[in-house]
Amino acid sequence: MEFKIPVRKNKKLKTLMDRINADQELFQIWKCANVNAVDRSGISDHGEVHIRIVANAALRIVRLLVKGDIEPSVVTHHKMTSEDAELIVVLAACLHDTGISVHRDHHERYSLFISFRKARELLEEIYDEPDLTTMVSETLHAVIAHDAKEKCLTIEAGVLKVADSIDMTQGRSRIPFETGQVNIHSVSAQAVDDVNIKKGENKPVCIEVKLANSAGIFQVDELLRNKLRNSPIKPFVEVIATIEGETERRLFDSYSM
């Protein structure tokens, strides 16, 4: 399946997408990561589908921030462009969970030693030095900082952290839980119907979460809020959670202890 994102007029991003789609090793790393996540650990998808969702969300967020006059860190500190920032968030999204192919625990750090080589390989025909090293460094920072507890030092890292938490619709929770168990994690994961990223009325970015049941607020509060709290894009993002319909959907029949 081809990896697709809306590249628009960003020629460097188009080249990166072509190189990613030609990289069989990267696709296999995603598959191995998902085997460790789903088949061996019993948690939600962390493979190719998750990568696609996060990459598209990150690209959407960074473009809305730029449209809202928020300058990416690679522009502020390295005098590069907002188009370069798009490559950083997309490539970081593609690499952020590669460490799960080694182990789910501490995967952010395992992702670093996989991502260093892969980032240089994918970017070396797009950038010359010293910009190549700058782009790799900025990408690696976003990879390590997608951990909810890790402090983000760049706008781009903050974008990835938040984009990672957005993949939570209809059971695709980023909060690990054992499948088949009835608890607040499993019930709330089923309660998120849709997540939409759009221009905010008062801030550059609005994340609109549509819930089928009020239990879904646990996902918003525990996952999205925690990641947003440790992100430098927090002042520029508004989150709106709504329950659709006049009655809530029943998510399980009974519960006993």
N, C-alpha and C positions, 0 to 999 in steps of 0.2 A: 504494500500500500504506500503510495507516494505521500511524503511529508509536505503539507501545504500550509502556507500562511499568506496573508495579503501583503505582498512586497511593495506594491504601488510603484513609485518611481525610484526606489532605492536599489540601484544597480548592484551595490556591494552585498546587500541582503539577498538579492536574487542569486548571486554567485554562491553565497554561503548555502542557500537552500539547495542549489544544484549539487554542491559538494557533499552535503549531508545525505541527500538521496542516493548518492553514489557510494556511500560508506557502509559496506556490508557489516563491518566490524561493529560500528555504532548500533545498528539495528539489532545485532545479536546481543550486544551488551544490554540493551533495553529488554530483550526477551529473557536473558538470564536474571536480570533484576526482578522481573515479574514472577519468574519461577520461585525465587527466594521469598518474595513478598506474598504471593497468593497461594501457591501450591505448598510451600514449606512452612510459612509463618501464619497462614490463615488470615491475612489482613487484605485490605482493599488493593485494587489495581495500582501499580506504580510503574507500569511499562509504557509502551508506545502510545496508547490512548491518553493516558495521563499527561505524557509529554506534549502531545498535540494541544490539549486543553490549556495547559499552563503557558506554552509558548504563545498561543493566540491571545490569551488573557493578558500576558505581560506586554505584548506588542500594543494591544488596545490601550492599556493603562498609560504606557510611556508616551504614546501619541496624544492622548488627552491631556497629559501633564504639559507637554510641549505646547500644545494648542492653548493651554491656560497660562502660558508664559512662565512655566517652571523649568529652569535650566538643568539638564542632566549634569551629573558630576563630571563626566568625561569631557564635557564642554567647559565647565568652570575651571577645572584643575589641570587639564591637559590640552586645552584649546583645540579640541576636536569638534565634531558636529553631532547634531541630534540623530542623524542617520547612523553614525557610529554607535550611539546609545542603543538604537534599535537592534543592532547586531549583538551587542553585549547581552541584552535581556533575552533575546531568542536563543543564543548559543548557551547561555547559562541555564535556561529552561531545559535545553536538550541534554545537558550534562549533570544537572543537580542531583539526580537520583542514581547515577551510574554506579555509585558505591554500594548500592544494595545488591549488585551482582556479586559482591564479596560477602557482605553481611548486612542485615537490616539495622542492627545496633551500631551506633556511631557511623552511620553511612555517609554523613556529610563529609567526614574526614577521609574516608576511603574514596569518596568521589574526587577529592583533590588530586590524588596521584594518578587517577585515570584521566581526569579532565585536563591536566597540564599538557600532556602529550597530544590528546585529541584536539584541544583548542588550538595549539600551534599548527597541527597538521591542517585543520580546516581553514585557518586564517592566513597561512603563509603565502598563498597565491593572491590574497586580497590586499595585504598590508606589507610594507617594507619596515625595517627597523628605523627608528625606535618605536614606531607606532604599533608594530606587531607585539612587542613585549608589553606595551601599555594595554592593548586590548586583551591580551591573555591575562594580565594581572587583574584587570577590572572584572573580567569574567569569573576568575577564580574567587575573587572576593564575594561576588554574588552567590556563587555555589556554596561556599562555607556559611554564609550569613543567612541562608534560607531556613536554618534551624530557628525555631520560634524564640529561643533564649539568646541567640547570638545577636550582638549589636551590629546594625548596618551602618556603614560609613559612607555609603553612596546612595544617590537616588535610584540608580539602576538596581542595586541590591535590594532596596526596599520594595521596588516594583516586583521583583521575583518572589520575595517573601510573601507578599500579599496575593500574587497570582497563584502561588502554590496552594493557598488555602481556599481559593475559589472553586476548586474542583471537588464539590461536595453534593452534587445533585443526585437524588434518588439512590442512596446507598453508597455513593462514591466518597465516603468520608476519608479525610486525611488523618483522623484520629483512629489509631489502631484499636480494633475490637475483635473478639472471637465471633466468627460467623455462627449463626444458629442460637446465640444467647440473647435473651430478652433483658436488656438493661438500657440505661439512658443513652449509651453510646450507639447501640444498634437501632433503638427506636428513633432517636433524633436523626440518625443518618437517613432513614427512610422518609423523613418529614420534609426534606428540602426538594421542592419541585423544580426550581429554576433559579439561575443566577445570571443577572444581566449587568453588563458594564456600560455605562453611558455618561454623557456630560452631565455634571451636577448643576443644580440651580444656584447653589451658593458656593460650591467648590468645583475645581476642575473635573473631578472624578466622582461618580456616584455608583456604588455597588448595590444593586437592588436584588434582594433575596426573597423569593416567593415560597411560602411555606404552606404545606397541606395540613399541618398540625402544629400547635404551639410548642410541642416537644422539640421542634427544629431550632428553636432559639438557643438550645444548648450548643449546637454546631456553630452558630454565629458568634456566641459569646465565648466559648472555649477555644475555638480555632481561629476565626477571622479576627476577633478583637485582640487576642493575644499576639498574633503576628503583626497586626497593624500597630499595636502599641510600641513594638520595638523596631518600627520602620520610620525613616525620615520623611516618608510621604504622608504620614498620618494627618498633618494639618491640611492636606489638599484632597482628602477623601471623605465622603459621607456615605454611611451605610444605612439602608432602609430595608427593614424586614417586614413583610406583610403576610397575613393569612388570607388566602383566597376562598371565596364562598361563604355562605352563611353558617354552615356547619363544618366541623372539623372531621377529617377522615380518620376512622379508627385504624390504628396501626397494628394492634394485636388483640386477641380475643380474651386472654386471661393471663394473670401473673401470680405465681405463688412462690413462697420462700421455704 
